[in-house]
Amino acid sequence: MRVSFPEAGIKENHIEGKIKKWKRDYFYLDAILQIPGFGWNPNENKLVVQNDVWNEFVRTRPQLRQFRDREFPNYNRWAHCFVRQEN
């Protein structure tokens, strides 16, 4: 990265931090999608959920409130990178 984009000031810790955030977001989304009442809109790359289900969900998990209306255009790519491997 430094060779290809020396003016960007990108450092290894920036890349590691971004990958860590993507991985965390992927596993949160994956867990949320296992909960009855939650779905996925592949055209908009967003969670789909009824208001009452969502309100109950964030009552106990307020830190995940930002996931409601957020687009995750890389979700499918993250699945290829971060999927749990079966042994």
HELIX and SHEET records of a PDB file:
HELIX    1   1 PRO A    6  ALA A    8  5                                   3    
HELIX    2   2 GLU A   12  ILE A   32  1                                  21    
HELIX    3   3 ASN A   51  THR A   60  1                                  10    
HELIX    4   4 PRO A   62  PHE A   67  5                                   6    
HELIX    5   5 TYR A   75  PHE A   82  1                                   8    
SHEET    1   A 2 PHE A  38  ASN A  41  0                                        
SHEET    2   A 2 LYS A  46  VAL A  49 -1                                        
END                                                                             
